[in-house]
Amino acid sequence: FTDGRQIGATLDRNGLRPARYIVTDDDRVIMASEAGVLPVPEEKIVKKWRLQPGRMLLIDLEKGRIVSDEELKSEIATKHPYKTWLANTQLILEDLKPVEPRALRKDVSLLDRQQAFGYSQEDTKLLMSPMATTGQEAVGSMGTDTPISAMSDKSKLLYTYFKQNFAQVTNPPIDPIREELVMSLVSFIGPRPNIFDLVGNSRRKRLEVRQPILTNGDLEKIRSIGHTEDRFDTKTIDITYGSAEGAAGMQGAIDRLCERAEAAVAGGYNIIILSDRQVGPDRIAIPALLATAAVHHHLIRKGLRTSVGLVVESGEPREVHHFCCLAGYGAEAINPYLAFDTLLDMHKRGELPKEVDAY
């Protein structure tokens, strides 16, 4: 990389892309993936070395010197009081006092709620049970001969309409064990600070959570955060609408949802929870992905998106793909309350191994 005044190079953390360089007695620097790419007499070489994993090499053409990795990073790390800035602008969810989660709904049965969100035996037995038992996504075959959602005769969740165009892989493969220092599920909720504020004047705080999937207790902490932290105020917005309106009423419901979200931001709320907990015989839930995307893009168009964080409280998501889609369309954290209720019911009925703790 270069800007005309400085030229440099950096190596990946695993050192899988070799970079070797030499410095000659007439101040030439030659770098390539292999040594000996250009013929240089051995007596002219002052230094011969390689770029190490995760390290940088910078040549300052104006000062006529090579800046080492240690000097470069030390200069940047000590330029501002970053630790103080973080302490003033971050709040950790785990540090907040516990809040009692909401009681399970008694007015609408678990089965009725599962049917409202399209749950199936495949979801509970083949997908959710292995995740609860092993702590990871169930392994299955890569092939599928079912019709794509757009051409299927069966009603499908909105998430199934989103597929990758190709089998994307990382090279090198993602390794969360050996690269623990640079891999994290930590997420941040709330208004975004000004990226052009280089002196730390921003008063906007962000809420730090260990991972984007929230337990019911975590969500209640966020819902009541305004009572414990004066820089946060949370607004819960219902994303269900009257069943009497039918399918034709969804567009109007989405428009009203966007208006309520805009009004909430204008009213000073900086965390919005989009909730479909009110689903029932008289209330239809807007698909969580559609509601999230609608609010996200509406606030972008109004220039308000960076002033608020979006949290989704939905009974719909239960697969990793569902959470990825929601995150891709603006959700900063997700509470899959019905998935938790379902797993708790399965645990009570003995359908999960005894060693799996109740939620």
C-alpha positions, 0 to 999 in steps of 0.5 A: 500500500502507498499514498505516494509519501509512504509505502508499506506492507503487512502480512496476514496473522498466520504468515501464509503469504510470505514476504521477504525483503532486502536493503542495499547499501544505496538505500534500495528496498526490494520486497517480493514473495521469494528471495532472489527475484531480482539479481543483487550482488551479495556484497551490496546487501545491508540487511536481509529479512522477512516480514513476520506474521501480523507485522508491518513494514513502512518506508517513509519516503519523505524522511528517508527511513524504514519505520519498524513494526514496534515503532509504528504501532507504539506511536499509534497506540499512544497517540490518544487516551483510548482506554479512557475513551472506552471507559467513558463511552462503553457500558457492559451488559453483564455489569448491570443488575439482573432483571427478572425475565418475563413470565411465560405466556399462559393466554396462548399455548406454546403449540399455537405460538409455534404454529404461528411462526412455522415451527416443524418437527424438523426444527425442534428435533433435527436443528434445535435439539442438537444445538442445545445438546452440543452447543453448535449447529447440527451437521447435515448434508450439503445437497437439497432437492427441495424446490427453491422458496420462490417456486415452492407450493409450501409457505416458507419463512422469509429467510429461506429466500436468501441464499449464497450465490456460491459456496464461499470459504475463507482462506485460511480457514477461520480458527477461533481457537488459535486466533482468539485474540482477533476473533470475538462475538462481542456486539455493540448496541446503541447510537454509533459514535462519530467516526470523524471525532479524533479527539474523543469528544463524543458523549454517545455510549454504546452497550457491549454484549458478549454475543448478539443472541440475548437471553430473556434476562439480558433483554429485560436488562436492556428494556429497563436500562433507562432506570439504571443508566441515564444515557440510554432509553429503550422503546419497545415497538410492537411488530404485530397487527390486527388479524382482521386486516389480513394479508392486505394490511401488512403494508399499512402495518409496516408503514405505521411501524416505520413512523413509530420508529422515527417518532421514537428516535425523535423523542430521544430513545436510542434503543428500539426493541422490535417485538412480536410477543403480542402474536395471538389469535387476534394479532399477526406478526410481520416477519421479523426480517421484513420489519427489521429491514423496513425500520433499518432502511427507513431510518437510514433514509431519514438520516437517523440510523446512527442515533439508535440501536435495533434489537429484535425480540422475535419468536421466528428465528431459530437457525444460524442462518436466520440470525445472520439474515437479521444481522445483515439487515440491521439487527444489533442483537436478537432475542429468540424467545420462542426458541428458548421457550421451546427448548425449555418445554423439551427439557421438561418433557425429557426430550433433551439429555439430562446434562443440558441445563434448563434455561 
